[in-house]
């Protein structure tokens, strides 16, 4: 997921464990400290068993990570004690936090399936987070985009992008399509639109720049400031091919003043960025996009702004 930090950009084509940057190396396996072992949730098939042999010296285990927290809320199992503590505080602040997140993710999958039915066959999931691959036992809300699109558009192509090296290690291990090469992985930072667009245009990304691309920002844009979000959405709207579609689910200010303050405090206490916005506020930031007609649709979810927009520009 994305935050103010700006790690080194680059296509995630290195073996796991060799990513560079100021945060964790691209690793999946880690052993919790002995005193936290009893807090580890029960194993599931998609949970990578943490192994002390493979962690990087700069891997932070004492703070929450947005990708791990978001996945934990949806039933994922690759989390640590600080992530579970952050999840606990969020649920205390808003008991509906988990069910709202699950409903918003299912709505994303429904929207991309609709786009596939209307002929869109290129998808870029920016800030893709920790999903589980296409195993039939995976929680539906943790499944990646291609599981919703391929049954409708078998020839579709996908790009999964994130700044978190751990997320990209998971993506390389789990996010693949039946036809090799149809799912690519990009290590990039949403706060740096220039390198992001360069990565999207690279032949290694596998996208055909002559045809529309559906860009998904699923429960991630609240990690960017207004300035960062506006720059990202403007760059995408100006540079993506005409007819491209933007699908956004965005945490919205919800509940009374006391609940909103508790949610903000839970994010601050965990060191997680928090910039909630209404649908109207998201639309203002995405001023270079326009509202499409059917069958794009959108939908509604409590606690979220759900926005589907279309690019009228492009090059």
Secondary structure, 3 states (H helix, E strand, C coil): CCCCCCCCCEECCCCCCCCCCCCCCCCCCCCCCHHHHHHCCCCCCCCCCCCHHHCCCCCCCCCCCHHHHHHHHCCCCCCCHHHHHHHHHHHHHCCCHHHHHHHHHHHHHHHHHHHHHCCCCEEEEECCCCCCCCCCCCCHHHCCHHHHHCCCCCCCEEEEEECCHHHHHHHHHHCCCCCCCCEEEEECCCCCHHHHHHHHHCHHHCCCCCCCCEEEEECCHHHCCHHHHHHHHHHHHHHCCCCCEEEEEEECCCCCHHHHHHHHHHHHHHCCCCCCCCHHHHHHHCCCEEECCCCCCCCCECCEEEEEEEECCCC
